[in-house]
Protein backbone atom coordinates (compact mmCIF):
# COMPACT_ATOMS: atom_id res chain seq x y z
CA UNK A 1 0.00 0.00 0.00
CA UNK A 2 1.47 3.37 -0.98
CA UNK A 3 1.90 6.31 1.33
CA UNK A 4 -0.88 8.89 1.31
CA UNK A 5 -0.52 12.46 2.39
CA UNK A 6 -2.83 15.43 2.40
CA UNK A 7 -2.87 18.91 3.86
CA UNK A 8 -5.95 21.09 3.75
CA UNK A 9 -4.55 24.63 3.72
CA UNK A 10 -6.92 27.48 4.42
CA UNK A 11 -5.05 30.77 4.67
CA UNK A 12 -3.02 30.39 7.89
CA UNK A 13 -4.81 27.28 9.12
CA UNK A 14 -3.71 23.75 8.19
CA UNK A 15 -5.45 20.44 8.79
CA UNK A 16 -2.70 17.91 8.24
CA UNK A 17 -3.46 14.30 7.34
CA UNK A 18 -0.84 11.62 6.74
CA UNK A 19 -1.50 7.97 6.05
CA UNK A 20 0.27 4.68 6.41
CA UNK A 21 3.97 5.36 7.07
CA UNK A 22 6.18 8.07 8.63
CA UNK A 23 6.88 11.13 6.51
CA UNK A 24 9.79 13.47 7.22
CA UNK A 25 10.36 17.01 5.95
CA UNK A 26 12.50 20.07 6.71
CA UNK A 27 10.77 23.39 7.24
CA UNK A 28 11.55 27.00 7.99
CA UNK A 29 9.09 28.62 10.40
CA UNK A 30 8.75 32.26 9.42
CA UNK A 31 5.91 32.68 11.94
CA UNK A 32 5.10 31.00 15.23
CA UNK A 33 2.71 28.05 15.09
CA UNK A 34 0.17 26.62 17.52
CA UNK A 35 -0.64 22.96 16.92
CA UNK A 36 -2.79 20.16 18.34
CA UNK A 37 -2.14 16.47 17.70
CA UNK A 38 -5.28 14.47 16.96
CA UNK A 39 -3.92 11.01 16.17
CA UNK A 40 -0.53 9.44 15.51
CA UNK A 41 2.65 11.26 16.54
CA UNK A 42 4.40 14.39 15.32
CA UNK A 43 8.08 14.83 16.16
CA UNK A 44 9.67 18.24 15.84
CA UNK A 45 13.47 18.31 15.96
CA UNK A 46 15.89 21.24 15.93
CA UNK A 47 19.55 21.57 16.86
CA UNK A 48 18.48 22.39 20.40
CA UNK A 49 15.62 20.06 21.22
CA UNK A 50 13.39 17.22 20.13
CA UNK A 51 9.70 17.13 21.02
CA UNK A 52 7.18 14.40 20.22
CA UNK A 53 3.50 15.27 20.25
CA UNK A 54 1.04 12.56 21.26
CA UNK A 55 -2.73 12.66 20.67
CA UNK A 56 -4.24 15.50 22.70
CA UNK A 57 -0.94 17.38 23.06
CA UNK A 58 -0.59 21.07 22.21
CA UNK A 59 2.62 22.62 20.89
CA UNK A 60 3.70 26.24 20.54
CA UNK A 61 6.60 26.50 18.08
CA UNK A 62 8.57 29.73 17.79
CA UNK A 63 9.17 31.63 14.55
CA UNK A 64 12.56 32.05 12.85
CA UNK A 65 13.89 28.51 13.13
CA UNK A 66 14.61 25.41 11.07
CA UNK A 67 12.71 22.30 12.10
CA UNK A 68 12.70 18.69 10.99
CA UNK A 69 9.14 17.37 11.16
CA UNK A 70 8.27 13.66 11.22
CA UNK A 71 4.64 12.64 10.94
CA UNK A 72 3.97 9.07 12.14
CA UNK A 73 0.66 7.18 12.10
CA UNK A 74 -0.27 4.84 14.93
CA UNK A 75 -0.91 1.14 14.34
CA UNK A 76 -4.62 1.81 13.91
CA UNK A 77 -4.97 5.47 12.89
CA UNK A 78 -3.65 7.99 10.39
CA UNK A 79 -1.52 10.90 11.49
CA UNK A 80 -3.77 13.93 11.99
CA UNK A 81 -2.94 17.36 13.37
CA UNK A 82 -4.32 20.91 13.28
CA UNK A 83 -1.91 23.83 12.94
CA UNK A 84 -2.60 27.55 13.17
CA UNK A 85 -0.04 30.13 12.08
CA UNK A 86 0.18 33.03 14.53
CA UNK A 87 0.56 35.71 11.88
CA UNK A 88 2.88 38.53 13.00
CA UNK A 89 0.60 41.26 11.63
CA UNK A 90 -2.28 39.96 13.75
CA UNK A 91 0.02 39.71 16.78
CA UNK A 92 1.16 43.32 16.28
CA UNK A 93 -2.43 44.54 15.99
CA UNK A 94 -3.40 42.59 19.10
CA UNK A 95 -0.51 44.17 21.02
CA UNK A 96 -1.57 47.67 19.92
CA UNK A 97 -5.22 47.08 20.76
CA UNK A 98 -4.35 45.78 24.22
CA UNK A 99 -1.55 48.20 25.12
CA UNK A 100 1.10 45.49 25.20
CA UNK A 101 4.65 46.83 24.89
CA UNK A 102 7.42 44.28 24.88
CA UNK A 103 10.93 45.67 24.50
CA UNK A 104 12.74 42.52 25.63
CA UNK A 105 13.97 39.86 23.23
CA UNK A 106 12.58 36.41 24.06
CA UNK A 107 15.32 34.01 25.16
CA UNK A 108 13.31 31.08 26.53
CA UNK A 109 12.49 27.66 25.03
CA UNK A 110 11.79 27.81 21.31
CA UNK A 111 9.25 24.99 21.35
CA UNK A 112 6.82 24.46 24.21
CA UNK A 113 4.51 21.54 24.94
CA UNK A 114 1.46 23.06 26.60
CA UNK A 115 -0.51 21.42 29.38
CA UNK A 116 -3.74 19.84 28.15
CA UNK A 117 -6.76 21.95 29.05
CA UNK A 118 -10.40 22.36 28.07
CA UNK A 119 -9.91 25.89 26.68
CA UNK A 120 -7.42 24.89 23.99
CA UNK A 121 -9.25 21.64 23.27
CA UNK A 122 -12.47 23.55 22.68
CA UNK A 123 -10.67 26.11 20.53
CA UNK A 124 -9.25 23.50 18.18
CA UNK A 125 -12.62 21.79 17.94
CA UNK A 126 -14.01 25.13 16.73
CA UNK A 127 -11.49 25.13 13.86
CA UNK A 128 -12.78 21.91 12.31
CA UNK A 129 -15.51 23.63 10.21
CA UNK A 130 -12.69 25.53 8.47
CA UNK A 131 -11.73 22.30 6.72
CA UNK A 132 -14.88 22.79 4.66
CA UNK A 133 -13.32 25.80 2.93
CA UNK A 134 -14.23 28.63 5.21
CA UNK A 135 -11.61 31.09 4.01
CA UNK A 136 -12.96 34.45 5.17
CA UNK A 137 -9.97 36.62 6.11
CA UNK A 138 -11.72 38.39 8.98
CA UNK A 139 -12.83 35.09 10.50
CA UNK A 140 -9.27 33.73 10.32
CA UNK A 141 -7.91 36.82 12.05
CA UNK A 142 -10.60 36.52 14.73
CA UNK A 143 -9.58 32.90 15.40
CA UNK A 144 -5.90 33.88 15.67
CA UNK A 145 -6.79 36.59 18.21
CA UNK A 146 -8.86 34.06 20.13
CA UNK A 147 -5.85 31.72 20.19
CA UNK A 148 -3.65 34.53 21.53
CA UNK A 149 -6.14 35.29 24.30
CA UNK A 150 -6.35 31.64 25.32
CA UNK A 151 -2.57 31.22 25.34
CA UNK A 152 -2.17 34.22 27.63
CA UNK A 153 -4.96 32.87 29.83
CA UNK A 154 -3.28 29.47 30.07
CA UNK A 155 0.18 30.97 30.62
CA UNK A 156 0.59 34.76 31.05
CA UNK A 157 4.35 34.23 30.82
CA UNK A 158 3.98 33.60 27.08
CA UNK A 159 3.67 37.34 26.46
CA UNK A 160 7.38 37.70 25.66
CA UNK A 161 7.22 34.66 23.39
CA UNK A 162 4.27 35.99 21.42
CA UNK A 163 5.17 39.67 21.19
CA UNK A 164 8.90 39.59 20.42
CA UNK A 165 8.96 41.40 17.07
CA UNK A 166 12.74 41.65 16.76
CA UNK A 167 14.42 40.42 13.59
CA UNK A 168 17.32 37.93 13.63
CA UNK A 169 20.53 39.85 14.20
CA UNK A 170 23.74 39.29 12.28
CA UNK A 171 25.38 36.22 13.78
CA UNK A 172 28.52 34.12 13.30
CA UNK A 173 28.01 32.64 9.84
CA UNK A 174 30.51 29.78 10.16
CA UNK A 175 29.15 28.57 13.50
CA UNK A 176 25.57 28.75 12.28
CA UNK A 177 26.17 26.86 9.04
CA UNK A 178 28.18 24.10 10.70
CA UNK A 179 25.24 23.55 13.06
CA UNK A 180 22.46 23.75 10.46
CA UNK A 181 23.84 22.43 7.15
CA UNK A 182 21.60 19.35 7.27
CA UNK A 183 18.34 21.28 6.86
CA UNK A 184 17.00 21.05 3.31
CA UNK A 185 15.59 24.57 2.95
CA UNK A 186 16.13 27.40 0.43
CA UNK A 187 19.28 29.51 0.71
CA UNK A 188 17.11 32.54 1.41
CA UNK A 189 16.09 31.04 4.76
CA UNK A 190 19.71 30.53 5.81
CA UNK A 191 20.32 34.19 4.93
CA UNK A 192 17.38 35.40 7.03
CA UNK A 193 18.36 33.45 10.14
CA UNK A 194 21.92 34.79 9.99
CA UNK A 195 20.56 38.35 9.86
CA UNK A 196 21.65 39.05 6.27
CA UNK A 197 20.17 39.92 2.92
CA UNK A 198 20.61 37.20 0.31
CA UNK A 199 23.35 39.18 -1.46
CA UNK A 200 25.18 39.85 1.82
CA UNK A 201 24.86 36.21 2.83
CA UNK A 202 26.38 34.97 -0.44
CA UNK A 203 29.21 37.48 -0.20
CA UNK A 204 30.03 36.65 3.44
CA UNK A 205 29.67 32.94 2.73
CA UNK A 206 32.23 33.05 -0.08
CA UNK A 207 34.68 34.90 2.20
CA UNK A 208 34.14 32.43 5.05
CA UNK A 209 34.13 29.10 3.22
CA UNK A 210 35.70 29.88 -0.16
CA UNK A 211 32.72 28.33 -1.98
CA UNK A 212 29.19 29.38 -2.99
CA UNK A 213 26.53 28.22 -0.47
CA UNK A 214 24.96 25.46 -2.59
CA UNK A 215 28.31 23.92 -3.49
CA UNK A 216 29.51 24.03 0.11
CA UNK A 217 26.27 22.51 1.41
CA UNK A 218 26.52 19.63 -1.06
CA UNK A 219 30.12 18.86 -0.09
CA UNK A 220 29.48 19.23 3.63
CA UNK A 221 26.48 16.89 3.55
CA UNK A 222 28.33 14.29 1.48
CA UNK A 223 31.41 14.40 3.72
CA UNK A 224 29.18 13.92 6.74
CA UNK A 225 27.49 10.99 4.99
CA UNK A 226 30.89 9.42 4.26
CA UNK A 227 31.78 9.65 7.95
CA UNK A 228 28.43 8.23 9.09
CA UNK A 229 28.69 5.26 6.73
CA UNK A 230 32.39 4.46 7.06
CA UNK A 231 32.94 5.06 10.77
CA UNK A 232 29.52 4.52 12.33
CA UNK A 233 28.24 1.90 9.84
CA UNK A 234 25.02 3.78 9.11
CA UNK A 235 22.92 2.62 6.17
CA UNK A 236 22.50 5.15 3.32
CA UNK A 237 18.73 4.71 3.53
CA UNK A 238 18.82 5.73 7.19
CA UNK A 239 20.74 9.00 6.78
CA UNK A 240 20.00 10.59 3.40
CA UNK A 241 16.92 12.47 4.64
CA UNK A 242 18.64 13.54 7.86
CA UNK A 243 21.40 15.12 5.78
CA UNK A 244 19.13 17.15 3.54
CA UNK A 245 18.78 14.95 0.43
CA UNK A 246 15.33 14.61 -1.08
CA UNK A 247 15.72 11.07 -2.44
CA UNK A 248 18.01 8.07 -1.97
CA UNK A 249 18.71 8.00 -5.71
CA UNK A 250 19.89 11.62 -5.76
CA UNK A 251 22.01 11.01 -2.68
CA UNK A 252 23.62 7.89 -4.18
CA UNK A 253 24.39 9.61 -7.50
CA UNK A 254 25.91 12.66 -5.78
CA UNK A 255 27.94 10.45 -3.43
CA UNK A 256 29.39 8.44 -6.33
CA UNK A 257 30.27 11.58 -8.29
CA UNK A 258 32.22 12.95 -5.33
CA UNK A 259 33.86 9.78 -3.98
CA UNK A 260 33.85 7.42 -6.96
CA UNK A 261 31.89 4.72 -5.15
CA UNK A 262 28.25 4.14 -4.30
CA UNK A 263 27.49 4.73 -0.59
CA UNK A 264 26.22 1.14 -0.30
CA UNK A 265 29.65 -0.12 -1.49
CA UNK A 266 31.79 2.05 0.79
CA UNK A 267 34.10 -0.10 3.00
CA UNK A 268 33.37 0.21 6.72
CA UNK A 269 36.06 0.82 9.31
CA UNK A 270 36.16 -1.69 12.13
C-alpha positions as CSV (number, residue, x, y, z in Angstrom):
1,X,0.0,0.0,0.0
2,X,1.5,3.4,-1.0
3,X,1.9,6.3,1.3
4,X,-0.9,8.9,1.3
5,X,-0.5,12.5,2.4
6,X,-2.8,15.4,2.4
7,X,-2.9,18.9,3.9
8,X,-5.9,21.1,3.8
9,X,-4.6,24.6,3.7
10,X,-6.9,27.5,4.4
11,X,-5.0,30.8,4.7
12,X,-3.0,30.4,7.9
13,X,-4.8,27.3,9.1
14,X,-3.7,23.8,8.2
15,X,-5.5,20.4,8.8
16,X,-2.7,17.9,8.2
17,X,-3.5,14.3,7.3
18,X,-0.8,11.6,6.7
19,X,-1.5,8.0,6.1
20,X,0.3,4.7,6.4
21,X,4.0,5.4,7.1
22,X,6.2,8.1,8.6
23,X,6.9,11.1,6.5
24,X,9.8,13.5,7.2
25,X,10.4,17.0,6.0
26,X,12.5,20.1,6.7
27,X,10.8,23.4,7.2
28,X,11.5,27.0,8.0
29,X,9.1,28.6,10.4
30,X,8.8,32.3,9.4
31,X,5.9,32.7,11.9
32,X,5.1,31.0,15.2
33,X,2.7,28.0,15.1
34,X,0.2,26.6,17.5
35,X,-0.6,23.0,16.9
36,X,-2.8,20.2,18.3
37,X,-2.1,16.5,17.7
38,X,-5.3,14.5,17.0
39,X,-3.9,11.0,16.2
40,X,-0.5,9.4,15.5
41,X,2.6,11.3,16.5
42,X,4.4,14.4,15.3
43,X,8.1,14.8,16.2
44,X,9.7,18.2,15.8
45,X,13.5,18.3,16.0
46,X,15.9,21.2,15.9
47,X,19.6,21.6,16.9
48,X,18.5,22.4,20.4
49,X,15.6,20.1,21.2
50,X,13.4,17.2,20.1
51,X,9.7,17.1,21.0
52,X,7.2,14.4,20.2
53,X,3.5,15.3,20.3
54,X,1.0,12.6,21.3
55,X,-2.7,12.7,20.7
56,X,-4.2,15.5,22.7
57,X,-0.9,17.4,23.1
58,X,-0.6,21.1,22.2
59,X,2.6,22.6,20.9
60,X,3.7,26.2,20.5
61,X,6.6,26.5,18.1
62,X,8.6,29.7,17.8
63,X,9.2,31.6,14.6
64,X,12.6,32.1,12.8
65,X,13.9,28.5,13.1
66,X,14.6,25.4,11.1
67,X,12.7,22.3,12.1
68,X,12.7,18.7,11.0
69,X,9.1,17.4,11.2
70,X,8.3,13.7,11.2
71,X,4.6,12.6,10.9
72,X,4.0,9.1,12.1
73,X,0.7,7.2,12.1
74,X,-0.3,4.8,14.9
75,X,-0.9,1.1,14.3
76,X,-4.6,1.8,13.9
77,X,-5.0,5.5,12.9
78,X,-3.6,8.0,10.4
79,X,-1.5,10.9,11.5
80,X,-3.8,13.9,12.0
81,X,-2.9,17.4,13.4
82,X,-4.3,20.9,13.3
83,X,-1.9,23.8,12.9
84,X,-2.6,27.5,13.2
85,X,0.0,30.1,12.1
86,X,0.2,33.0,14.5
87,X,0.6,35.7,11.9
88,X,2.9,38.5,13.0
89,X,0.6,41.3,11.6
90,X,-2.3,40.0,13.7
91,X,0.0,39.7,16.8
92,X,1.2,43.3,16.3
93,X,-2.4,44.5,16.0
94,X,-3.4,42.6,19.1
95,X,-0.5,44.2,21.0
96,X,-1.6,47.7,19.9
97,X,-5.2,47.1,20.8
98,X,-4.4,45.8,24.2
99,X,-1.6,48.2,25.1
100,X,1.1,45.5,25.2
101,X,4.6,46.8,24.9
102,X,7.4,44.3,24.9
103,X,10.9,45.7,24.5
104,X,12.7,42.5,25.6
105,X,14.0,39.9,23.2
106,X,12.6,36.4,24.1
107,X,15.3,34.0,25.2
108,X,13.3,31.1,26.5
109,X,12.5,27.7,25.0
110,X,11.8,27.8,21.3
111,X,9.3,25.0,21.3
112,X,6.8,24.5,24.2
113,X,4.5,21.5,24.9
114,X,1.5,23.1,26.6
115,X,-0.5,21.4,29.4
116,X,-3.7,19.8,28.2
117,X,-6.8,21.9,29.0
118,X,-10.4,22.4,28.1
119,X,-9.9,25.9,26.7
120,X,-7.4,24.9,24.0
121,X,-9.3,21.6,23.3
122,X,-12.5,23.5,22.7
123,X,-10.7,26.1,20.5
124,X,-9.2,23.5,18.2
125,X,-12.6,21.8,17.9
126,X,-14.0,25.1,16.7
127,X,-11.5,25.1,13.9
128,X,-12.8,21.9,12.3
129,X,-15.5,23.6,10.2
130,X,-12.7,25.5,8.5
131,X,-11.7,22.3,6.7
132,X,-14.9,22.8,4.7
133,X,-13.3,25.8,2.9
134,X,-14.2,28.6,5.2
135,X,-11.6,31.1,4.0
136,X,-13.0,34.4,5.2
137,X,-10.0,36.6,6.1
138,X,-11.7,38.4,9.0
139,X,-12.8,35.1,10.5
140,X,-9.3,33.7,10.3
141,X,-7.9,36.8,12.1
142,X,-10.6,36.5,14.7
143,X,-9.6,32.9,15.4
144,X,-5.9,33.9,15.7
145,X,-6.8,36.6,18.2
146,X,-8.9,34.1,20.1
147,X,-5.8,31.7,20.2
148,X,-3.6,34.5,21.5
149,X,-6.1,35.3,24.3
150,X,-6.4,31.6,25.3
151,X,-2.6,31.2,25.3
152,X,-2.2,34.2,27.6
153,X,-5.0,32.9,29.8
154,X,-3.3,29.5,30.1
155,X,0.2,31.0,30.6
156,X,0.6,34.8,31.0
157,X,4.3,34.2,30.8
158,X,4.0,33.6,27.1
159,X,3.7,37.3,26.5
160,X,7.4,37.7,25.7
161,X,7.2,34.7,23.4
162,X,4.3,36.0,21.4
163,X,5.2,39.7,21.2
164,X,8.9,39.6,20.4
165,X,9.0,41.4,17.1
166,X,12.7,41.6,16.8
167,X,14.4,40.4,13.6
168,X,17.3,37.9,13.6
169,X,20.5,39.9,14.2
170,X,23.7,39.3,12.3
171,X,25.4,36.2,13.8
172,X,28.5,34.1,13.3
173,X,28.0,32.6,9.8
174,X,30.5,29.8,10.2
175,X,29.2,28.6,13.5
176,X,25.6,28.8,12.3
177,X,26.2,26.9,9.0
178,X,28.2,24.1,10.7
179,X,25.2,23.5,13.1
180,X,22.5,23.8,10.5
181,X,23.8,22.4,7.1
182,X,21.6,19.4,7.3
183,X,18.3,21.3,6.9
184,X,17.0,21.1,3.3
185,X,15.6,24.6,3.0
186,X,16.1,27.4,0.4
187,X,19.3,29.5,0.7
188,X,17.1,32.5,1.4
189,X,16.1,31.0,4.8
190,X,19.7,30.5,5.8
191,X,20.3,34.2,4.9
192,X,17.4,35.4,7.0
193,X,18.4,33.5,10.1
194,X,21.9,34.8,10.0
195,X,20.6,38.4,9.9
196,X,21.6,39.1,6.3
197,X,20.2,39.9,2.9
198,X,20.6,37.2,0.3
199,X,23.4,39.2,-1.5
200,X,25.2,39.9,1.8
201,X,24.9,36.2,2.8
202,X,26.4,35.0,-0.4
203,X,29.2,37.5,-0.2
204,X,30.0,36.7,3.4
205,X,29.7,32.9,2.7
206,X,32.2,33.1,-0.1
207,X,34.7,34.9,2.2
208,X,34.1,32.4,5.0
209,X,34.1,29.1,3.2
210,X,35.7,29.9,-0.2
211,X,32.7,28.3,-2.0
212,X,29.2,29.4,-3.0
213,X,26.5,28.2,-0.5
214,X,25.0,25.5,-2.6
215,X,28.3,23.9,-3.5
216,X,29.5,24.0,0.1
217,X,26.3,22.5,1.4
218,X,26.5,19.6,-1.1
219,X,30.1,18.9,-0.1
220,X,29.5,19.2,3.6
221,X,26.5,16.9,3.6
222,X,28.3,14.3,1.5
223,X,31.4,14.4,3.7
224,X,29.2,13.9,6.7
225,X,27.5,11.0,5.0
226,X,30.9,9.4,4.3
227,X,31.8,9.7,8.0
228,X,28.4,8.2,9.1
229,X,28.7,5.3,6.7
230,X,32.4,4.5,7.1
231,X,32.9,5.1,10.8
232,X,29.5,4.5,12.3
233,X,28.2,1.9,9.8
234,X,25.0,3.8,9.1
235,X,22.9,2.6,6.2
236,X,22.5,5.1,3.3
237,X,18.7,4.7,3.5
238,X,18.8,5.7,7.2
239,X,20.7,9.0,6.8
240,X,20.0,10.6,3.4
241,X,16.9,12.5,4.6
242,X,18.6,13.5,7.9
243,X,21.4,15.1,5.8
244,X,19.1,17.1,3.5
245,X,18.8,15.0,0.4
246,X,15.3,14.6,-1.1
247,X,15.7,11.1,-2.4
248,X,18.0,8.1,-2.0
249,X,18.7,8.0,-5.7
250,X,19.9,11.6,-5.8
251,X,22.0,11.0,-2.7
252,X,23.6,7.9,-4.2
253,X,24.4,9.6,-7.5
254,X,25.9,12.7,-5.8
255,X,27.9,10.5,-3.4
256,X,29.4,8.4,-6.3
257,X,30.3,11.6,-8.3
258,X,32.2,13.0,-5.3
259,X,33.9,9.8,-4.0
260,X,33.8,7.4,-7.0
261,X,31.9,4.7,-5.2
262,X,28.2,4.1,-4.3
263,X,27.5,4.7,-0.6
264,X,26.2,1.1,-0.3
265,X,29.7,-0.1,-1.5
266,X,31.8,2.0,0.8
267,X,34.1,-0.1,3.0
268,X,33.4,0.2,6.7
269,X,36.1,0.8,9.3
270,X,36.2,-1.7,12.1
